[in-house]
Amino acid sequence: MLRAAGELLADPELAAFTAGRWREAAMTDAAPSALRLRVPVIAAGADPGDALHPECEVLRVLSLGPGTARGSEAWRRPFAYVLTAAATRRVPDLRPGHVAIVSRTTAAPAPDAVLAVRTHSGITLTRGVWNGTELLMLPAPGAADFRVLDAKDPDGLARRLRGVVVRVLQEPA
């Protein structure tokens, strides 16, 4: 219970609110009464684990207004990475310095989706396809470093797939 309170108070907006310093002006993209989505930012490539709250260190928390999700998107226990050059190696159309929001999913990916895949070295962002027994991690355009990972069934895919990038936001200045 104390750990949860500490995590909540570590959030700058909540700490300002409890100290009486919070102002509605901080919510620039939503009406004052709008619900905000809290998304933990973890180190690029870190594995959030399977718990409700990331099991790795949370660097900060994004507070996103309702306009961030578009249409019928459903975000499931999202987490975020500030993208680095290493994190975007297989998906160069993502830009270092931007923030990738990942929705945790274990469903078979769409062909054009950017996946967060669990490998022996952490989480790798990649495009890929699953054939029911293996997950193929596609290389960046012009590269040939395909990787084939064992994913024998939906449970095997669930152990490999941490989520899908649902939004990339420009990091605020």
C-alpha positions as CSV (number, residue, x, y, z in Angstrom):
1,M,0.0,0.0,0.0
2,L,2.8,2.4,0.9
3,R,4.6,1.5,-2.3
4,A,1.6,2.4,-4.4
5,A,1.2,5.7,-2.6
6,G,4.8,6.5,-3.2
7,E,4.4,5.7,-6.9
8,L,1.4,8.0,-7.2
9,L,3.1,10.8,-5.4
10,A,6.1,10.5,-7.6
11,D,3.9,11.7,-10.5
12,P,4.5,15.4,-10.9
13,E,0.8,16.3,-11.5
14,L,-0.4,14.3,-8.6
15,A,2.3,15.6,-6.3
16,A,1.3,19.2,-7.3
17,F,-2.3,18.4,-6.7
18,T,-1.7,17.0,-3.2
19,A,0.5,20.0,-2.4
20,G,-2.2,22.4,-3.6
21,R,-0.1,23.7,-6.5
22,W,-1.9,22.0,-9.4
23,R,-3.6,24.3,-12.0
24,E,-6.2,23.4,-14.7
25,A,-4.0,25.2,-17.2
26,A,-1.6,22.2,-17.1
27,M,-4.3,20.3,-19.1
28,T,-3.8,22.0,-22.4
29,D,-5.3,19.4,-24.7
30,A,-8.5,18.6,-22.8
31,A,-11.4,20.2,-20.9
32,P,-10.7,20.6,-17.2
33,S,-13.1,17.7,-16.4
34,A,-11.7,15.3,-19.0
35,L,-10.3,12.0,-17.9
36,R,-6.6,11.6,-18.5
37,L,-4.7,8.5,-19.3
38,R,-1.5,7.8,-17.3
39,V,1.1,6.0,-19.3
40,P,4.4,4.9,-17.6
41,V,7.5,5.6,-19.6
42,I,10.2,3.0,-19.3
43,A,13.7,2.7,-20.7
44,A,13.8,1.9,-24.4
45,G,14.1,-1.9,-24.7
46,A,13.2,-2.6,-21.1
47,D,10.7,-5.4,-20.6
48,P,7.6,-4.2,-18.6
49,G,6.8,-7.8,-17.6
50,D,3.3,-9.1,-17.2
51,A,2.1,-7.3,-14.1
52,L,-0.5,-4.4,-14.2
53,H,2.3,-1.9,-13.4
54,P,5.6,-2.3,-15.2
55,E,8.0,-4.5,-13.3
56,C,11.0,-2.5,-14.4
57,E,11.9,1.1,-13.4
58,V,9.4,3.7,-14.5
59,L,11.2,6.9,-15.6
60,R,8.2,9.1,-15.6
61,V,4.5,9.1,-16.4
62,L,2.8,10.7,-19.4
63,S,-0.5,12.3,-18.8
64,L,-2.5,12.1,-22.0
65,G,-5.7,13.7,-22.9
66,P,-8.6,11.9,-24.5
67,G,-7.7,13.2,-28.0
68,T,-4.5,11.1,-28.0
69,A,-6.4,7.9,-28.9
70,R,-8.2,8.1,-32.2
71,G,-11.4,6.5,-33.3
72,S,-12.1,3.1,-31.9
73,E,-8.5,2.3,-30.7
74,A,-8.5,0.4,-27.4
75,W,-5.3,0.7,-25.4
76,R,-4.6,-2.2,-23.1
77,R,-2.3,-1.5,-20.2
78,P,-0.1,0.9,-22.3
79,F,3.5,1.7,-21.6
80,A,5.9,4.0,-23.5
81,Y,9.4,4.3,-24.7
82,V,11.4,7.4,-25.6
83,L,12.8,6.1,-28.8
84,T,16.6,5.8,-29.3
85,A,18.6,5.0,-32.4
86,A,19.1,1.5,-31.1
87,A,15.4,1.0,-30.5
88,T,14.5,2.1,-34.0
89,R,17.1,0.1,-35.8
90,R,14.6,-2.3,-37.4
91,V,11.9,0.3,-37.9
92,P,13.8,3.4,-39.1
93,D,10.5,5.2,-40.0
94,L,10.1,5.7,-36.2
95,R,12.2,8.7,-35.0
96,P,14.7,8.7,-32.1
97,G,13.5,11.2,-29.5
98,H,9.8,10.6,-30.2
99,V,7.7,8.6,-27.7
100,A,6.2,5.3,-28.8
101,I,3.1,4.2,-26.9
102,V,2.7,0.4,-26.8
103,S,-0.6,-1.3,-26.1
104,R,-0.1,-4.7,-24.5
105,T,-1.5,-7.4,-26.7
106,T,-0.9,-11.0,-27.4
107,A,-3.1,-11.3,-30.5
108,A,-1.7,-12.1,-33.9
109,P,-0.3,-8.9,-35.3
110,A,-1.4,-7.0,-38.4
111,P,1.2,-7.1,-41.2
112,D,2.1,-3.4,-40.9
113,A,2.1,-3.1,-37.1
114,V,5.2,-2.3,-35.2
115,L,5.6,-5.0,-32.6
116,A,7.3,-4.9,-29.2
117,V,8.9,-8.4,-29.2
118,R,10.6,-10.1,-26.2
119,T,14.0,-11.5,-27.1
120,H,17.0,-12.7,-25.1
121,S,18.3,-9.1,-25.0
122,G,15.1,-7.3,-24.0
123,I,12.3,-5.8,-26.1
124,T,12.9,-5.2,-29.7
125,L,10.7,-3.0,-31.9
126,T,10.1,-4.6,-35.3
127,R,7.6,-5.4,-37.9
128,G,6.9,-9.1,-38.1
129,V,4.5,-11.9,-39.0
130,W,3.4,-15.0,-37.2
131,N,2.6,-18.2,-39.1
132,G,1.1,-20.1,-36.1
133,T,4.4,-21.6,-35.1
134,E,7.1,-19.0,-35.5
135,L,7.4,-15.2,-35.2
136,L,9.4,-13.7,-38.0
137,M,11.1,-10.4,-37.1
138,L,11.6,-8.4,-40.3
139,P,14.7,-6.4,-40.8
140,A,14.9,-2.7,-41.7
141,P,14.5,-2.0,-45.4
142,G,17.7,-2.9,-47.2
143,A,19.0,-5.1,-44.3
144,A,19.0,-8.9,-44.2
145,D,19.0,-9.6,-40.4
146,F,15.7,-11.6,-40.3
147,R,15.1,-13.4,-37.0
148,V,12.9,-16.3,-36.4
149,L,11.6,-16.9,-32.9
150,D,9.8,-19.9,-31.6
151,A,6.1,-19.2,-31.0
152,K,4.4,-22.6,-31.4
153,D,0.9,-21.6,-30.6
154,P,-1.1,-18.5,-29.2
155,D,0.5,-19.1,-25.8
156,G,4.0,-19.1,-27.4
157,L,3.1,-15.9,-29.2
158,A,1.9,-14.4,-26.0
159,R,5.2,-15.1,-24.3
160,R,7.1,-13.3,-27.2
161,L,4.8,-10.4,-28.0
162,R,4.7,-7.6,-25.4
163,G,2.5,-5.3,-27.5
164,V,2.0,-3.2,-30.5
165,V,2.9,0.4,-31.0
166,V,-0.4,2.3,-31.2
167,R,0.9,5.9,-31.3
168,V,4.1,7.8,-31.8
169,L,4.2,11.3,-30.2
170,Q,6.7,14.0,-30.6
171,E,8.5,14.5,-27.3
172,P,7.6,17.9,-25.9
173,A,10.4,20.5,-26.0
